[in-house]
Amino acid sequence: MAAASSDPFPLPAQNTLLIVDDDEINCIVLENLFEPYYETQTAENGREGLSRILADPERYCAILLDVIMPEMDGLEVLHRLAAERLLSRLPVFLITAETSDSVMEEAYRLGVMDVIGKPIIPYVVLRRVQSVIELFQARRRLSSVVIAQQSELYERARKIAELSTGMIEALAAAIEFRSGESGGHVRRIRDITHFLLTRTELGEGLSGETIDQISLAAVMHDVGKIAIPDAILNKPGKLTAEEFEIMKTHTTQGALLLEKIPQLRENEAYLYARDIALHHHERWDGRGYPEGLAGDSISIWAQIVSLADVYDALSCKRIYKDAFPRETVLQMIRDGQCGVFNPRLLDCFFAVEEELSALYRPGLE
């Protein structure tokens, strides 16, 4: 037996050669020939041989198969192995005195590796069988290496994606800290956006991956506030008309900032993030800003973040106001006191709002 391999990608043990032949003398000759190199097993007919193979196909490195046998002949065994799709990964050799053209043609059509006529020439049989076994094992080893490398690349990509997501969320949270928030605002906007897209008809036609990207993009809706002076951003009272015009620029500033981050442009969330940052203050009736978009010219994700932003702002304490009671929040949204929203969006929102309200229970903010 060969010494244990130090291969860094070990394969399942596959070092047993199965001899299927009803002639005891043939079995002894073949066993003596291959025993120095492989573990050997014998089966006295095709049915027994097939049963052993199907019970543990990964155990065998090759099958030596006679054609004419009782109970089940070699060609029938080949048919069964072909039906089980085993011949592409398990080399089978016909070793037989029946070498007519019809037998050989049928065997090769089914996928046999080689047909060796009896009486056998030992060194020829040994070399032909070993060469094929080595080829199959090398192919398996290569396949194992490729799978391992693919798994490693996938894991690296996953970690990079997690890092990118973490950096995006950290940037958004930093903006919230600057405006006196805890960072919970951006997390709730993400959660509300994801909930509305997965639990209502608003997400119809969007894949789970796309919804995840939109939800990630939602956390960057206010990233442009980094360009707003502290005196305006953290003013406890009502903004003057001039100050409000400056505050409104956080939408365009956010889009410009996102455009200037090359690494972010490679992220699938980028296009959603830019659109949301620019348009989350647009309104269904066209009276929002910065572009005065109306109706369906506003993307559904920007509309959802817009409503989520209003809902969260009304439900939580801010530097310039206290939190409103839930009933008041819902009435203000219904009455359009914070801008007009898509009626379909509102229907979906009110249908699940009771579940969303759990985000604002004491201790969860």
C-alpha positions as CSV (number, residue, x, y, z in Angstrom):
1,M,0.0,0.0,0.0
2,A,1.1,3.5,-0.7
3,A,2.0,5.8,2.2
4,A,-0.5,8.3,3.4
5,S,-0.6,11.4,1.2
6,S,0.3,14.9,2.5
7,D,-2.1,16.4,-0.1
8,P,-3.6,19.6,1.4
9,F,-6.9,18.7,-0.3
10,P,-7.4,15.1,0.9
11,L,-9.9,13.0,-1.1
12,P,-12.2,10.3,0.3
13,A,-10.5,6.9,0.4
14,Q,-11.0,5.3,-3.1
15,N,-8.4,2.6,-3.3
16,T,-10.5,-0.6,-3.8
17,L,-10.7,-2.4,-7.0
18,L,-13.7,-4.6,-7.6
19,I,-13.5,-7.8,-9.8
20,V,-16.8,-9.1,-11.0
21,D,-16.4,-12.5,-12.7
22,D,-18.0,-15.9,-12.2
23,D,-14.8,-17.7,-13.1
24,E,-12.9,-18.3,-9.8
25,I,-9.5,-18.8,-11.6
26,N,-9.8,-15.4,-13.4
27,C,-10.6,-13.7,-10.1
28,I,-7.5,-15.3,-8.4
29,V,-5.3,-14.2,-11.3
30,L,-6.6,-10.6,-11.3
31,E,-6.4,-10.4,-7.5
32,N,-2.8,-11.5,-7.5
33,L,-2.0,-9.0,-10.2
34,F,-3.5,-6.0,-8.5
35,E,-3.2,-6.8,-4.7
36,P,0.3,-5.2,-4.4
37,Y,-1.3,-1.8,-5.5
38,Y,-5.0,-1.8,-4.4
39,E,-7.4,-3.4,-2.0
40,T,-9.4,-6.0,-4.0
41,Q,-12.9,-7.4,-3.7
42,T,-14.6,-10.0,-5.8
43,A,-18.2,-10.6,-6.8
44,E,-19.3,-13.8,-8.5
45,N,-22.0,-12.4,-10.7
46,G,-23.3,-9.1,-12.1
47,R,-26.1,-8.7,-9.6
48,E,-23.8,-9.0,-6.6
49,G,-21.2,-6.7,-8.2
50,L,-23.9,-4.0,-9.0
51,S,-25.2,-4.2,-5.4
52,R,-21.7,-3.6,-4.0
53,I,-21.1,-0.7,-6.3
54,L,-24.4,1.1,-5.7
55,A,-24.0,0.6,-1.9
56,D,-20.8,2.6,-1.9
57,P,-19.6,3.9,-5.3
58,E,-17.1,6.3,-3.7
59,R,-15.2,3.3,-2.4
60,Y,-14.0,2.0,-5.7
61,C,-11.2,3.2,-7.9
62,A,-12.1,0.8,-10.8
63,I,-14.3,-2.1,-11.8
64,L,-13.1,-5.1,-13.7
65,L,-16.2,-6.6,-15.3
66,D,-16.8,-9.9,-17.1
67,V,-19.5,-10.0,-19.8
68,I,-21.0,-13.5,-19.6
69,M,-22.2,-14.2,-16.1
70,P,-25.2,-15.8,-14.4
71,E,-28.1,-13.8,-12.9
72,M,-27.0,-10.5,-14.5
73,D,-24.4,-10.1,-17.3
74,G,-21.8,-7.4,-17.7
75,L,-23.7,-5.4,-20.3
76,E,-26.7,-5.2,-18.0
77,V,-24.5,-4.0,-15.2
78,L,-23.2,-1.3,-17.5
79,H,-26.7,-0.2,-18.4
80,R,-27.6,0.2,-14.7
81,L,-24.4,2.1,-14.0
82,A,-25.0,4.4,-16.9
83,A,-28.5,5.1,-15.7
84,E,-27.1,6.0,-12.3
85,R,-24.6,8.4,-14.0
86,L,-21.7,6.6,-12.4
87,L,-19.6,5.8,-15.5
88,S,-18.3,9.4,-15.7
89,R,-16.6,9.1,-12.3
90,L,-16.0,5.4,-11.9
91,P,-13.8,3.7,-14.6
92,V,-15.1,0.3,-15.7
93,F,-13.2,-2.2,-17.8
94,L,-14.6,-5.2,-19.6
95,I,-12.3,-8.2,-19.3
96,T,-13.9,-10.9,-21.4
97,A,-13.4,-13.5,-24.0
98,E,-16.5,-12.1,-25.7
99,T,-15.0,-9.4,-27.9
100,S,-17.4,-9.3,-30.8
101,D,-17.9,-6.0,-32.5
102,S,-21.5,-5.8,-31.2
103,V,-20.4,-6.3,-27.6
104,M,-17.5,-3.8,-27.9
105,E,-19.7,-1.2,-29.7
106,E,-22.4,-1.5,-27.0
107,A,-19.9,-1.3,-24.2
108,Y,-18.2,1.8,-25.5
109,R,-21.5,3.5,-26.2
110,L,-22.5,3.0,-22.6
111,G,-19.3,4.5,-21.4
112,V,-16.9,1.7,-20.6
113,M,-13.3,2.8,-20.2
114,D,-11.7,-0.1,-22.1
115,V,-12.4,-3.6,-23.3
116,I,-9.6,-6.2,-22.6
117,G,-9.7,-9.6,-24.2
118,K,-9.0,-12.9,-22.5
119,P,-6.6,-14.5,-22.0
120,I,-5.1,-11.5,-20.3
121,I,-1.5,-10.4,-20.6
122,P,-0.7,-9.3,-17.0
123,Y,1.7,-6.4,-17.6
124,V,-0.6,-5.0,-20.3
125,V,-3.7,-5.2,-18.1
126,L,-1.9,-3.7,-15.1
127,R,-0.6,-0.8,-17.1
128,R,-3.8,0.0,-18.9
129,V,-5.9,-0.1,-15.7
130,Q,-3.4,1.8,-13.6
131,S,-3.1,4.6,-16.2
132,V,-6.8,5.2,-16.1
133,I,-7.1,5.0,-12.4
134,E,-4.3,7.6,-12.0
135,L,-6.0,9.8,-14.6
136,F,-9.3,9.7,-12.7
137,Q,-7.7,10.3,-9.3
138,A,-5.8,13.3,-10.8
139,R,-9.0,14.7,-12.2
140,R,-10.7,14.3,-8.8
141,R,-7.9,15.9,-7.0
142,L,-8.0,18.9,-9.5
143,S,-11.7,19.2,-9.0
144,S,-11.2,19.2,-5.2
145,V,-8.6,21.9,-5.5
146,V,-10.9,24.0,-7.7
147,I,-13.9,23.6,-5.3
148,A,-11.7,24.6,-2.4
149,Q,-10.4,27.6,-4.2
150,Q,-13.9,28.7,-5.2
151,S,-15.0,28.3,-1.6
152,E,-12.1,30.4,-0.4
153,L,-12.8,33.1,-3.0
154,Y,-16.5,33.1,-2.0
155,E,-15.5,33.5,1.6
156,R,-13.2,36.4,0.8
157,A,-15.9,38.1,-1.3
158,R,-18.4,37.7,1.6
159,K,-16.0,39.3,4.1
160,I,-15.3,42.2,1.7
161,A,-19.1,42.7,1.3
162,E,-19.6,42.6,5.0
163,L,-16.8,45.2,5.4
164,S,-18.3,47.4,2.7
165,T,-21.7,47.2,4.4
166,G,-20.2,48.0,7.8
167,M,-18.3,51.0,6.4
168,I,-21.5,52.3,4.7
169,E,-23.5,51.9,7.9
170,A,-20.7,53.5,10.0
171,L,-20.7,56.5,7.6
172,A,-24.4,57.0,7.9
173,A,-24.4,56.6,11.7
174,A,-21.6,59.2,11.9
175,I,-23.8,61.7,10.2
176,E,-26.6,60.9,12.7
177,F,-24.2,61.4,15.6
178,R,-23.2,64.8,14.2
179,S,-26.9,65.9,14.2
180,G,-27.4,64.7,17.8
181,E,-29.0,61.3,16.9
182,S,-28.0,57.9,18.4
183,G,-27.6,56.2,15.0
184,G,-30.9,54.3,15.6
185,H,-32.6,56.4,12.9
186,V,-30.6,54.9,10.0
187,R,-31.1,51.4,11.3
188,R,-34.9,51.9,11.6
189,I,-35.1,53.4,8.1
190,R,-33.2,50.3,6.8
191,D,-35.6,48.0,8.7
192,I,-38.7,49.8,7.6
193,T,-37.7,49.8,4.0
194,H,-36.8,46.1,4.1
195,F,-40.1,45.3,5.8
196,L,-42.3,47.2,3.3
197,L,-40.5,45.6,0.4
198,T,-40.7,42.1,1.7
199,R,-44.1,42.1,3.5
200,T,-46.2,44.1,1.1
201,E,-46.9,44.3,-2.7
202,L,-44.4,47.1,-3.0
203,G,-41.5,44.7,-3.5
204,E,-43.2,42.7,-6.2
205,G,-40.8,41.9,-9.0
206,L,-37.7,42.6,-6.9
207,S,-35.4,39.8,-5.9
208,G,-34.3,39.2,-2.3
209,E,-30.8,40.4,-3.2
210,T,-32.1,43.6,-4.8
211,I,-34.3,44.3,-1.7
212,D,-31.2,43.9,0.5
213,Q,-29.3,46.3,-1.6
214,I,-32.1,48.9,-1.5
215,S,-32.3,48.5,2.3
216,L,-28.6,49.1,2.6
217,A,-28.8,52.1,0.3
218,A,-31.6,53.5,2.5
219,V,-29.1,54.1,5.4
220,M,-27.3,56.7,3.3
221,H,-30.4,58.8,2.6
222,D,-29.1,61.7,4.8
223,V,-25.4,61.4,4.0
224,G,-25.5,64.9,2.5
225,K,-26.0,66.4,5.9
226,I,-22.3,66.2,6.3
227,A,-22.1,69.4,4.2
228,I,-24.7,71.3,6.3
229,P,-23.2,73.7,8.9
230,D,-23.7,72.7,12.6
231,A,-25.5,75.9,13.4
232,I,-28.3,74.9,11.0
233,L,-28.1,71.1,11.4
234,N,-28.4,71.3,15.2
235,K,-30.6,74.4,15.5
236,P,-33.1,73.8,18.3
237,G,-35.7,76.1,16.9
238,K,-37.5,76.6,13.5
239,L,-35.2,77.3,10.6
240,T,-35.5,80.6,8.7
241,A,-36.4,80.5,5.0
242,E,-32.7,81.0,4.1
243,E,-31.6,78.3,6.5
244,F,-34.1,75.9,5.2
245,E,-32.9,76.4,1.6
246,I,-29.4,75.5,2.8
247,M,-30.8,72.4,4.7
248,K,-32.5,71.3,1.5
249,T,-29.2,71.1,-0.3
250,H,-28.3,67.9,1.7
251,T,-30.1,66.0,-1.0
252,T,-27.9,67.2,-3.9
253,Q,-24.9,67.2,-1.6
254,G,-25.6,63.6,-0.7
255,A,-25.8,62.5,-4.4
256,L,-22.5,64.4,-5.2
257,L,-20.7,62.8,-2.2
258,L,-21.8,59.3,-3.2
259,E,-20.6,60.0,-6.8
260,K,-17.1,60.9,-5.5
261,I,-16.5,57.6,-3.6
262,P,-15.0,55.2,-6.3
263,Q,-15.2,52.1,-4.0
264,L,-18.9,52.8,-3.4
265,R,-19.6,53.1,-7.1
266,E,-18.6,49.4,-7.4
267,N,-21.2,48.4,-4.9
268,E,-24.5,47.2,-6.2
269,A,-26.3,49.5,-3.7
270,Y,-24.7,52.6,-5.3
271,L,-27.4,53.5,-7.8
272,Y,-30.2,53.0,-5.3
273,A,-28.2,55.0,-2.7
274,R,-27.7,58.0,-5.0
275,D,-31.3,58.0,-6.1
276,I,-32.6,57.8,-2.5
277,A,-30.2,60.5,-1.2
278,L,-31.3,62.8,-4.1
279,H,-35.0,62.2,-4.1
280,H,-36.2,61.1,-0.6
281,H,-37.8,64.6,-0.1
282,E,-39.7,64.5,-3.4
283,R,-43.5,64.3,-3.0
284,W,-46.3,62.6,-4.9
285,D,-47.9,65.9,-5.8
286,G,-44.7,67.4,-7.1
287,R,-44.2,69.8,-4.2
288,G,-41.1,68.2,-2.8
289,Y,-37.4,69.0,-3.5
290,P,-34.8,69.3,-5.1
291,E,-36.3,68.5,-8.5
292,G,-40.0,68.7,-8.0
293,L,-40.6,65.2,-9.3
294,A,-44.2,63.9,-9.1
295,G,-46.1,60.6,-9.2
296,D,-44.3,57.5,-10.5
297,S,-41.4,59.6,-11.8
298,I,-40.1,59.1,-8.2
299,S,-38.7,55.6,-7.8
300,I,-40.7,53.3,-5.4
301,W,-37.6,52.9,-3.1
302,A,-37.2,56.7,-2.8
303,Q,-40.9,57.0,-2.0
304,I,-40.6,54.3,0.7
305,V,-37.6,55.9,2.3
306,S,-39.4,59.2,2.2
307,L,-42.4,57.9,4.1
308,A,-40.1,55.9,6.5
309,D,-38.1,59.1,7.2
310,V,-41.2,61.1,8.0
311,Y,-42.7,58.2,10.2
312,D,-39.5,57.9,12.1
313,A,-39.0,61.7,12.6
314,L,-42.5,62.1,13.9
315,S,-42.2,59.0,16.2
316,C,-38.9,60.0,17.8
317,K,-37.6,62.9,19.9
318,R,-35.5,65.4,17.9
319,I,-33.4,68.4,19.0
320,Y,-36.2,70.7,17.8
321,K,-39.2,68.7,19.1
322,D,-40.6,65.9,21.3
323,A,-41.9,62.6,19.9
324,F,-45.6,62.6,18.9
325,P,-48.0,59.9,20.1
326,R,-48.5,57.1,17.6
327,E,-52.1,58.1,16.9
328,T,-51.0,61.6,16.2
329,V,-48.2,60.4,13.9
330,L,-50.6,58.3,11.8
331,Q,-53.2,61.1,11.6
332,M,-50.5,63.6,10.4
333,I,-49.4,61.2,7.7
334,R,-53.1,60.6,6.6
335,D,-53.8,64.3,6.5
336,G,-50.7,65.0,4.4
337,Q,-49.3,67.4,7.1
338,C,-45.8,66.2,6.1
339,G,-46.4,66.1,2.4
340,V,-48.5,64.1,0.0
341,F,-47.6,60.4,-0.5
342,N,-48.6,57.8,-3.1
343,P,-52.0,56.4,-2.1
344,R,-50.9,52.8,-2.9
345,L,-47.8,53.3,-0.7
346,L,-50.0,54.6,2.2
347,D,-52.3,51.6,1.9
348,C,-49.4,49.2,2.2
349,F,-47.9,51.2,5.0
350,F,-51.1,51.3,7.1
351,A,-51.7,47.6,6.5
352,V,-48.5,46.7,8.4
353,E,-47.9,49.8,10.6
354,E,-48.9,48.0,13.7
355,E,-46.0,45.6,13.3
356,L,-43.7,48.5,12.4
357,S,-44.7,50.3,15.6
358,A,-42.8,47.7,17.6
359,L,-39.6,49.5,16.5
360,Y,-40.7,52.4,18.8
361,R,-41.5,50.5,22.0
362,P,-39.5,51.7,25.1
363,G,-36.0,50.3,25.1
364,L,-35.9,49.6,21.4
365,E,-34.9,53.0,20.1
